Amino acid sequence: MTAQPSFADVDCAQRRRTTRREAFLSMMDAVIPWGRWVGVIEPFYYHNRVGRPAVPLATMLRLYLVACWFSLSDEAAEDACYDSLAVRAFTGIDVGAGRAPDATTLCGFRRLLAEHALGEALMAEQNRVFEERGWIMRGGTVVDATIIGAAASVKNADAARDPAMHQTRKGRQWYFGMKARTGVDAGSGYVHSLAVTAANVSDVEEAAGLVRPDDEVVWADAGYAGVGRREEVAGDPHLSRVEWRVAARKGRLGLLHPHERALESRLASVRAKVEHPYLIVKRDFGFAKTRYRGLAKNLQHLGVLFASANWLMRARAEAIMAGARG
């Protein structure tokens, strides 16, 4: 039975302009294979629950993603169900027929994902879909890391900063927080590997874990100098055969032959692909600072964000191809 439209729904249908939020949610709704992502979480979701029936899993997943994509707190995500027609249409929540999931319910769902490492599982499932559909080009990876700031305040119950976070220096600026490390497919620009560490951990120490088993070439910036001589790389049968194309340090660029500088420029154009997912996660999704204490919860949150960034890049690519065909 179809629900009777409200006055707000009728008014919305007569609008002549689509909001950016509405367009974004419509794009993500069309590109994500919801059955696959729901299937990842379903074995861990509430079964045979005593008391009030659980909110449908698909609804909770969609509301959780809205909170992630728009950097909303649990309370703000609940409010968005009542304030935003676009959010209600995306989540399928009918506030006229009943209440939207409250902040406590969303908090419990988020903790369920973190407890079972389902953020990483959702990213792994997204990568499987991309491989099945031939959207990933094998053979080459770009590795890099970005600093995610953390709250330096000690105004909390422990009167201390997060012990999992540390300081690091970049140029002349000091930062406190963690590093998100990614391996990006050199052909397509999609993120396939993710790890997090404290900010003071050297980039070169984590490079080996971001390389795929069939990669033949790895591009990296100057922070990865000497990676090929490290024990975990030189002693690995596969990694020892990988060609590491590490950028020259800035101080050496002026000493290079013009042909060598031209080669460095071409390598930089490949390495640049790793920056696009960082831009989406930090600017579009608003994850410029950590949301939680500790590395584990932030890793699961980043798994969802980078997987979503991959889906967003795919949706934009399909829109460009559709425009070219039109």
JOFENRA-V287137 format. One record per residue. N is the residue number from 0. SS is DSSP state (2 for helix, 1 for strand, 0 for the rest). PSI is psi in whole degrees, 0 to 359 (none if undefined). OMEGA is omega in radians with two decimals (999 if undefined). Layout:
n->[N & N]
ss->[SS & SS]
psi->[PSI & PSI]
omega->[OMEGA & OMEGA]
//
This chain:
n->[0 & 1 & 2 & 3 & 4 & 5 & 6 & 7 & 8 & 9 & 10 & 11 & 12 & 13 & 14 & 15 & 16 & 17 & 18 & 19 & 20 & 21 & 22 & 23 & 24 & 25 & 26 & 27 & 28 & 29 & 30 & 31 & 32 & 33 & 34 & 35 & 36 & 37 & 38 & 39 & 40 & 41 & 42 & 43 & 44 & 45 & 46 & 47 & 48 & 49 & 50 & 51 & 52 & 53 & 54 & 55 & 56 & 57 & 58 & 59 & 60 & 61 & 62 & 63 & 64 & 65 & 66 & 67 & 68 & 69 & 70 & 71 & 72 & 73 & 74 & 75 & 76 & 77 & 78 & 79 & 80 & 81 & 82 & 83 & 84 & 85 & 86 & 87 & 88 & 89 & 90 & 91 & 92 & 93 & 94 & 95 & 96 & 97 & 98 & 99 & 100 & 101 & 102 & 103 & 104 & 105 & 106 & 107 & 108 & 109 & 110 & 111 & 112 & 113 & 114 & 115 & 116 & 117 & 118 & 119 & 120 & 121 & 122 & 123 & 124 & 125 & 126 & 127 & 128 & 129 & 130 & 131 & 132 & 133 & 134 & 135 & 136 & 137 & 138 & 139 & 140 & 141 & 142 & 143 & 144 & 145 & 146 & 147 & 148 & 149 & 150 & 151 & 152 & 153 & 154 & 155 & 156 & 157 & 158 & 159 & 160 & 161 & 162 & 163 & 164 & 165 & 166 & 167 & 168 & 169 & 170 & 171 & 172 & 173 & 174 & 175 & 176 & 177 & 178 & 179 & 180 & 181 & 182 & 183 & 184 & 185 & 186 & 187 & 188 & 189 & 190 & 191 & 192 & 193 & 194 & 195 & 196 & 197 & 198 & 199 & 200 & 201 & 202 & 203 & 204 & 205 & 206 & 207 & 208 & 209 & 210 & 211 & 212 & 213 & 214 & 215 & 216 & 217 & 218 & 219 & 220 & 221 & 222 & 223 & 224 & 225 & 226 & 227 & 228 & 229 & 230 & 231 & 232 & 233 & 234 & 235 & 236 & 237 & 238 & 239 & 240 & 241 & 242 & 243 & 244 & 245 & 246 & 247 & 248 & 249 & 250 & 251 & 252 & 253 & 254 & 255 & 256 & 257 & 258 & 259 & 260 & 261 & 262 & 263 & 264 & 265 & 266 & 267 & 268 & 269 & 270 & 271 & 272 & 273 & 274 & 275 & 276 & 277 & 278 & 279 & 280 & 281 & 282 & 283 & 284 & 285 & 286 & 287 & 288 & 289 & 290 & 291 & 292 & 293 & 294 & 295 & 296 & 297 & 298 & 299 & 300 & 301 & 302 & 303 & 304 & 305 & 306 & 307 & 308 & 309 & 310 & 311 & 312 & 313 & 314 & 315 & 316 & 317 & 318 & 319 & 320 & 321 & 322 & 323 & 324 & 325]
ss->[0 & 0 & 0 & 0 & 0 & 0 & 2 & 2 & 2 & 2 & 2 & 2 & 2 & 0 & 0 & 0 & 0 & 0 & 0 & 2 & 2 & 2 & 2 & 2 & 2 & 2 & 2 & 2 & 2 & 2 & 2 & 0 & 0 & 2 & 2 & 2 & 2 & 2 & 2 & 2 & 2 & 2 & 0 & 0 & 0 & 0 & 0 & 0 & 0 & 0 & 0 & 0 & 0 & 0 & 0 & 0 & 2 & 2 & 2 & 2 & 2 & 2 & 2 & 2 & 2 & 2 & 2 & 2 & 2 & 0 & 0 & 0 & 0 & 2 & 2 & 2 & 2 & 2 & 2 & 2 & 2 & 2 & 2 & 0 & 2 & 2 & 2 & 2 & 2 & 2 & 2 & 0 & 0 & 0 & 0 & 0 & 0 & 0 & 0 & 0 & 0 & 0 & 2 & 2 & 2 & 2 & 2 & 2 & 2 & 2 & 2 & 2 & 2 & 2 & 2 & 0 & 0 & 2 & 2 & 2 & 2 & 2 & 2 & 2 & 2 & 2 & 2 & 2 & 2 & 2 & 2 & 2 & 0 & 0 & 0 & 0 & 0 & 0 & 0 & 1 & 1 & 1 & 1 & 1 & 1 & 1 & 1 & 1 & 1 & 0 & 0 & 0 & 0 & 0 & 0 & 0 & 0 & 0 & 0 & 0 & 0 & 0 & 0 & 0 & 0 & 1 & 1 & 1 & 1 & 1 & 0 & 0 & 1 & 1 & 1 & 1 & 1 & 1 & 1 & 1 & 1 & 1 & 1 & 1 & 1 & 0 & 0 & 0 & 0 & 0 & 1 & 1 & 1 & 1 & 1 & 1 & 1 & 1 & 0 & 0 & 0 & 0 & 2 & 2 & 2 & 2 & 2 & 2 & 2 & 2 & 0 & 0 & 0 & 0 & 0 & 0 & 1 & 1 & 1 & 1 & 0 & 2 & 2 & 2 & 0 & 0 & 2 & 2 & 2 & 0 & 2 & 2 & 2 & 2 & 0 & 0 & 0 & 0 & 2 & 2 & 2 & 0 & 1 & 1 & 1 & 1 & 0 & 0 & 0 & 2 & 2 & 2 & 2 & 0 & 0 & 0 & 0 & 2 & 2 & 2 & 2 & 2 & 2 & 2 & 2 & 2 & 2 & 2 & 2 & 2 & 2 & 0 & 2 & 2 & 2 & 2 & 2 & 2 & 2 & 2 & 2 & 2 & 2 & 2 & 0 & 0 & 0 & 0 & 1 & 0 & 0 & 0 & 0 & 0 & 2 & 2 & 2 & 2 & 2 & 2 & 2 & 2 & 2 & 2 & 2 & 2 & 2 & 2 & 2 & 2 & 2 & 2 & 2 & 2 & 2 & 2 & 2 & 2 & 2 & 2 & 2 & 2 & 2 & 2 & 2 & 0]
psi->[128 & 132 & 144 & 129 & 145 & 172 & 324 & 321 & 320 & 318 & 321 & 322 & 338 & 1 & 151 & 355 & 136 & 127 & 161 & 322 & 316 & 318 & 320 & 312 & 323 & 320 & 314 & 324 & 323 & 330 & 330 & 129 & 92 & 325 & 323 & 314 & 322 & 322 & 331 & 320 & 332 & 318 & 340 & 356 & 169 & 125 & 146 & 42 & 137 & 135 & 217 & 135 & 147 & 149 & 139 & 138 & 318 & 323 & 315 & 320 & 315 & 318 & 321 & 319 & 323 & 316 & 321 & 313 & 327 & 13 & 52 & 144 & 171 & 318 & 319 & 326 & 321 & 315 & 325 & 331 & 329 & 329 & 329 & 122 & 324 & 318 & 319 & 320 & 322 & 318 & 342 & 19 & 127 & 98 & 344 & 331 & 344 & 178 & 150 & 156 & 132 & 176 & 324 & 320 & 317 & 321 & 317 & 322 & 317 & 320 & 326 & 316 & 319 & 321 & 324 & 15 & 43 & 344 & 314 & 323 & 322 & 322 & 321 & 321 & 321 & 318 & 324 & 318 & 317 & 320 & 318 & 326 & 3 & 30 & 356 & 134 & 124 & 164 & 338 & 144 & 144 & 126 & 145 & 175 & 152 & 145 & 130 & 115 & 153 & 159 & 126 & 358 & 148 & 18 & 73 & 180 & 326 & 352 & 42 & 155 & 162 & 118 & 343 & 347 & 152 & 169 & 152 & 159 & 133 & 112 & 236 & 8 & 137 & 141 & 150 & 124 & 222 & 173 & 134 & 124 & 132 & 151 & 125 & 135 & 123 & 335 & 318 & 335 & 7 & 142 & 129 & 342 & 145 & 139 & 156 & 146 & 171 & 155 & 338 & 0 & 131 & 143 & 320 & 336 & 335 & 2 & 320 & 326 & 352 & 358 & 138 & 157 & 333 & 11 & 137 & 333 & 139 & 127 & 142 & 159 & 184 & 343 & 348 & 18 & 134 & 7 & 326 & 342 & 355 & 150 & 317 & 342 & 308 & 331 & 357 & 129 & 325 & 310 & 330 & 340 & 352 & 141 & 114 & 111 & 89 & 135 & 149 & 148 & 153 & 325 & 340 & 345 & 321 & 342 & 353 & 154 & 149 & 322 & 323 & 323 & 324 & 321 & 318 & 322 & 320 & 321 & 324 & 327 & 331 & 315 & 334 & 338 & 336 & 342 & 334 & 312 & 324 & 320 & 316 & 313 & 317 & 316 & 307 & 318 & 354 & 23 & 62 & 343 & 153 & 147 & 336 & 164 & 145 & 165 & 328 & 310 & 320 & 327 & 315 & 321 & 317 & 327 & 317 & 319 & 316 & 324 & 319 & 323 & 320 & 316 & 320 & 317 & 322 & 318 & 319 & 321 & 319 & 324 & 321 & 317 & 322 & 323 & 323 & 321 & 328 & none]
omega->[-3.11 & 3.14 & 3.12 & -3.11 & 3.11 & 3.08 & 3.12 & 3.13 & 3.13 & 3.12 & -3.14 & -3.11 & -3.10 & 3.14 & 3.14 & -3.09 & 3.07 & -3.13 & 3.13 & 3.11 & 3.14 & 3.14 & 3.13 & -3.12 & 3.10 & 3.12 & -3.14 & 3.12 & -3.09 & -3.00 & -3.06 & 3.05 & -2.95 & 3.14 & -3.13 & -3.12 & 3.08 & 3.13 & 3.10 & -3.04 & -2.97 & -3.14 & -3.09 & -3.08 & -3.03 & 3.09 & 3.13 & -3.10 & 3.10 & 3.12 & -3.08 & -3.13 & 3.13 & 3.05 & 3.12 & -3.06 & -3.12 & 3.11 & -3.13 & 3.13 & -3.13 & 3.13 & 3.09 & 3.12 & 3.06 & 3.12 & 3.14 & -3.03 & -3.10 & 3.08 & -3.10 & 2.96 & 3.12 & -3.14 & 3.13 & 3.09 & 3.07 & 3.14 & -3.11 & 3.11 & 3.14 & -3.06 & -2.93 & 3.04 & -3.13 & 3.14 & 3.13 & 3.13 & -3.11 & -3.09 & -3.09 & -3.12 & 3.10 & -3.08 & 3.08 & -3.12 & -3.12 & -3.12 & 2.99 & 3.06 & -3.09 & -3.08 & 3.14 & 3.12 & 3.13 & 3.09 & 3.10 & 3.12 & 3.12 & 3.11 & 3.07 & 3.12 & -3.13 & -3.09 & -3.08 & 3.12 & -3.06 & 3.02 & 3.07 & -3.14 & 3.10 & 3.10 & 3.11 & 3.12 & 3.08 & 3.11 & 3.09 & 3.11 & -3.14 & 3.12 & 3.14 & -3.08 & 3.07 & -3.11 & -3.12 & 3.10 & -3.08 & 2.99 & -3.10 & -3.13 & 2.99 & 3.14 & 3.11 & 3.13 & 3.07 & -3.13 & 3.03 & -3.09 & 3.08 & -3.14 & 3.12 & -3.10 & 3.07 & 3.11 & 3.13 & -3.06 & -3.11 & -3.08 & -3.11 & 3.05 & 3.14 & -3.09 & 3.13 & -3.13 & -3.13 & 3.11 & 3.01 & -3.14 & 3.07 & -3.00 & 3.10 & -3.07 & 3.08 & 3.14 & 3.06 & 3.13 & -3.10 & 3.06 & 2.97 & -3.06 & -3.07 & 2.92 & -3.05 & 3.09 & -3.03 & -3.12 & -3.03 & -3.10 & -3.14 & 3.13 & 3.11 & -3.12 & -3.10 & 3.04 & 3.07 & 3.07 & 2.97 & -3.03 & -3.07 & 3.11 & -3.09 & 3.14 & -3.04 & -3.14 & -3.04 & -3.03 & -3.04 & -3.09 & -3.11 & -3.07 & 3.11 & -3.10 & -3.09 & 3.11 & 3.10 & -3.13 & 3.08 & 3.09 & -3.14 & 3.11 & -3.02 & 3.11 & -3.13 & 3.13 & 3.14 & -3.08 & -3.10 & -3.13 & -3.12 & -3.04 & -3.10 & 3.10 & -3.11 & -3.11 & -3.14 & -3.09 & -3.13 & -3.06 & -3.14 & 3.13 & -3.14 & 3.05 & -3.12 & 3.14 & -3.07 & -3.10 & 3.06 & 3.10 & -3.07 & -3.12 & -3.12 & -3.05 & -3.14 & -3.13 & -3.07 & 3.03 & 3.13 & 3.10 & 3.12 & 3.09 & 3.09 & 3.09 & 3.10 & 3.12 & 3.12 & 3.11 & 3.13 & 3.13 & 3.06 & -3.13 & -3.10 & -3.11 & -3.12 & -3.07 & -3.07 & 3.08 & 3.09 & 3.13 & -3.13 & -3.08 & -3.07 & -3.04 & -3.07 & -3.13 & 3.03 & -3.12 & 3.10 & 3.07 & -3.11 & 3.11 & -3.00 & 3.04 & -3.14 & -3.10 & -3.00 & -3.12 & 3.12 & 3.09 & 3.14 & 3.11 & 3.12 & 3.08 & 3.11 & -3.09 & -3.13 & 3.04 & 3.10 & 3.08 & 3.08 & 3.13 & -3.14 & 3.09 & 3.12 & 3.14 & 3.12 & 3.12 & 3.14 & 3.10 & 3.11 & 3.13 & 3.11 & 3.10 & 3.12 & 3.12 & -3.13 & 999]
//
